[in-house]
Amino acid sequence: MSSNNLLKVIIDNREKKLMDLLDQKFPNIQYEPQQLDVADIIISEEVAIERKEGFDFVSSIIDNRLFEQLIRLKETYPTPILILEGLNDNVFENTGMKISSIYGALAKIAYKMLIPVIPTRNLEDTAIVIERIAYREQIRDGATILSRKAPKSMNTKERRKYIVEGLVDLGPKKAELLIDKFKTPHKVIKAIKHTEIIYTRTGNPKGIRGPLQEISGFGWKFVEKNKKLLYGKYLKGRQKKLDEL
């Protein structure tokens, strides 16, 4: 295996098999398990990976999870990557989905969403890919892993950005957008509070209206999750009178 340099990644704490494999066979990868809302593996502030096994990949196309997850990944990290593990004959022959539909989804991801797709045969191959990406990003390019440990010295803007990064589904780039627009964490929170989710007649969310609609990359899921975080309650399908909270 490649390098003696210690690599650090953050892994979603539901990825038990991956963490067990890293413990057994990849001593140069130090991982921190976290409950991640976006991505399965975080390599750096710029790079994050969504990992899909073959059968899960197909089922996530069927139930519309796939593109929603990848849109959030792309909105949060400048360099999103999809690792597609074990997409083999067994998957093609036993899912009930047309092969053309599976490749149609892959084509959309690659050339419409511009998200690189890396195929692997199994979990061990996936771990090798993670190790190689982490090595190139952290050792060759000197990138730092995303961390909520605050540096000792920060200017005012950096400290404000750091506070805002604690919100749900928010990476450094999007936090900077919010601070550039609203200037202080207090005004960011007010903007979230006064942004309404717009619903269809059947009660399904379709967009937002208010301060955040002026900034690209922020949708109804971001608003809903952060209202739950900030206020502890939120009625789906109906906009609460937030001034009363």
N, C-alpha and C positions, 0 to 999 in steps of 0.2 A: 504494500500500500504506500501511497505517494510520499507524504511529507511528515517530518518530525515536528513541524510547527503546530502549536496548539490552536485549534480553531474553535470558535464559540458561536453557537446558534441558539435560537429560541424555538421550541417545539410545542405545538398544541398538546396539552396534557392528556388528550384522548388517543394520541398516537403511541399506544403502549408497545405494540410490536416493533415499531421503528426504534423507540428508545431502548428496548431490550437488545436489539441487534447492535446498536451503537455501543452499548455497554460491553457486549461480547467481542466485537470485531473491529471497532474503530476507536481505539484509545486516544487518538489525536483530536477527536471531536468532543468538546465539552458542551453539553446542552443544558439549557434551563427550561424546565416545563412550565408553561403558563396556560391559562384559559384564554385562547385567542378568538376574537370575533371575526378577524379577517386573516386568511392564510393558514397553512398548516406548519410551515417552517419559515422563520425569518432569518435571513442571512446577514443583512445589514440594514441601515436606514433606507437604502435604495432598493434592495432586492428581497423579494419574498416569493414563496413557492406554495402553490396549491397542488396537493398530491391526490390523484384519483386512481383507484384500482379499476380494472376493466369493467366489472359488473356495476360498480358504483357509478362509473362514468356514464354508462348507458342509462341507468335508472335516474340519474340526475338530469339527463336530457329529457326523459319522459315526464318527470314531475316539475320541470322548469327551474330546478335549483342551480343548474350548471352556469348558465349565463348570468344569473343574478350574483352568484359567488364571484365569478370572474370580473364582472363590472366593478364590484366593491374592491376586489384585489387591485385592479388597474387604477381605480380612483385614489387608493391609499398609498400605493408604492409606485415609483417611477419605472421600476423594472420588474414586472410580474412575470412569473414562469409557471407553466403547467407541466407537471411530471405525470405521464400517463403510463401506469404500471400494469403489465400483464394483459394488454389488449390483444388477445390471441383467438385461435379458431374456436376454442371453448366458449368464449364470450360471443363471437359472431353467430354461433350456431344455436345458442340457448337463451337468448334474451327476447326473441320475438320482434326485434327491431330490424328494419331493412339495413343492409350494409351501406346502401347509398345515403341513408339518413345519418348513420354514424359518421361517415366521411364528410357529409355535408356540414355537420356540427364542427368537425375538426377544421374544415376549410374556413368556416366563419371565424373560429378562434384565431387561426393563423393569419389570414389575410385581411379580415375585416377589423378584428379587435387588436391585431398586431401583438398578440401574446405568443411567445415562443412555446412550442410543445416539444417536450423531450420524452420519447418512448423508452421504457425499461422493461426487462423481462420479468423481474421479480423485486422483492423488497431489498435484497442485497445490492442489486444494480442501482436501485434508487438511492441507497446510502452512499454508493460510490459517486453518483452524480452530485449529491448534496456536498460531499467532501470536496469534489473538484470545483464546484461553484464557490464554496466558502473559501477555498485556497486562493482562487484567482481574485476574489473580491477583497478578502481581508489581508492576505499576505502580499500579493502582487500589486494590488491597487491601494492598499492601506485603508480601506473603508472600515468604519466602526459599526458595531452591531447596535441596533436600536435598543436603547436602555432608558429606564425611568430614573436612573441615578443622576442627580443634578450635579453639574460641574461646580467646583468651588467658586469660580469667578464667572459672573454673568452680568451683562449689561441689562438695562431695563427691558428692552424689547425681547431679548433672549429669555429672560425670566417669565415674561408674560406668555411667550410662546410655549415655554415648558409647562406652565399651568394648564394652558388650553389643550396640550397634547394628552392630558389625562382623560379627555372626553372619549366616548365610544367611537370606534372606527375612524380614528383620526391620527394620521402620521404627521411627521414634521412639515412636509410640504403644505398640506391642507391647513395645519395649525397656523403656518405663516400667512397663508391667504386670509384667514380670519382676522389675525392681528393686524395685517396691513389694511384691511377693510374697516374693522371696528375699533382698533387701537388698544383696547384694554380687555382683560378676561371678563370683567363685569358686563361690558357692552356686548361681548360675544354671547354670554349667557342670556342677556336680554333679547338678543336677536333670535336665539333658539326659542325662547319663551313666546315671542310674538310672531313666530312663523307657524302658520296653520297648515295642516294636511288637508288637501282637497280630495274628496271622495266621489266616486260615481254614484248613480242612483241606486245601484245594488249594494253599496257600502264598501266597495273596494277602493283602496287608496290609488290615486292616479298622479299626484304631484303635490307641490307646495305653493303657498302664497304668503308673501311677507318679506322680511329683510334678507333671508337666505336665498330667495329665488333669484337674486341679482348676481349670485356667484355660482359658476358652473362646478359640478362635482358634488353637490349636496342635494340629496333627495329625501323623500318622505321617511325612509327607513332610518336615516341619520337623525332626523328630527324626532321621530317616535322613540328611538332608543335613548336619546339624550334627555328627552323630557322625563322618561322613566327614571333615568339615572339621577337627574337633578331634583325632581319633584316627588319621586316615589310612586306616582300613579299617573295613568293616562288612559283615557277611554278610547279604544280603537273604534273607528267608524263614526266618531262624534267628537268635535273639537270642544274641549273644556274651556271655561272662562278662566284663562290662566292668570289674570290679574287677581283672582281671588285666592290663588294658592299661596 
